[in-house]
Amino acid sequence: MNQLQMNHSLHIVGVQFSAFTRVVQFCCEEIGLNYTLGPVVNGQEYRMGSQAIKPLNPFMKMPVLLDDGRVLYETQSICRYLDNTYNQARLQTSDPWQKAQVDQWCAAITAYVDKVIVRDYLLEFLFPKGENNSVRMDVVTASIPAVLNLVDVLERQLGEREFLVGGQFTLADIMLAPALTYLIGGPNNADLVKNGSVLRNYAAQILARPTAKNVFIPIVR
């Protein structure tokens, strides 16, 4: 860890259980950056969708990165900025084609994977919207075919690869890890991601990284 990384002031505005907040945190851990994380900054609490966060993100979403007074939002942009600025872009590969593949998968994970796994499936268990806060099993059942299709897409992409793109750990793996680990640790996980499958073994490998231990912790809300 260099002197800049030791002394630089980085804060991730977000809640730790958020999949996208965990993406940014995992990126910081991989690069070896000192950072703080939480929804409170200088006594001001920020909540997603609140007017308070609008000065940081006009779309009122989290996470947001504060870097010595500078403000940056959108998870992919934050991670690329951190990697480019403090890590010589090591998490994006030097080959133009593979870098484009990393960008492709980062975009696909943001647009499709998060929606299918987190928004449409897991959030119904975390924040049930049925009568008396019960889980709407009809919503869960309706979402399962899309989850199974996504699992198949990811397993086909991995094949015999160790990582999503090429032969190295990249931002694409960082982007996927939080949603995937939530799926594997969630309800009906053995039915959705089979024991001994390519995807489950891949997730275990990601969780075994030393940088993962501070990121993939039990949910505290």
Secondary structure, 3 states (H helix, E strand, C coil): CCHHHHHCCEEEECCCCCHHHHHHHHHHHHHCCCCEEECEECCEECCCCCHHHCCCCCCCCCCEEEECCEEEECHHHHHHHHHHHHCCCCCCCCCHHHHHHHHHHHHHHHHHHHHHHHHHHHHHHHCCCCHHHCCCHHHHHHHHHHHHHHHHHHHHHHCCCCCCCCCCCCHHHHHHHHHHHHHHHCCCHHHHCCCCCHHHHHHHHHHCCHHHCCCCCCCCC
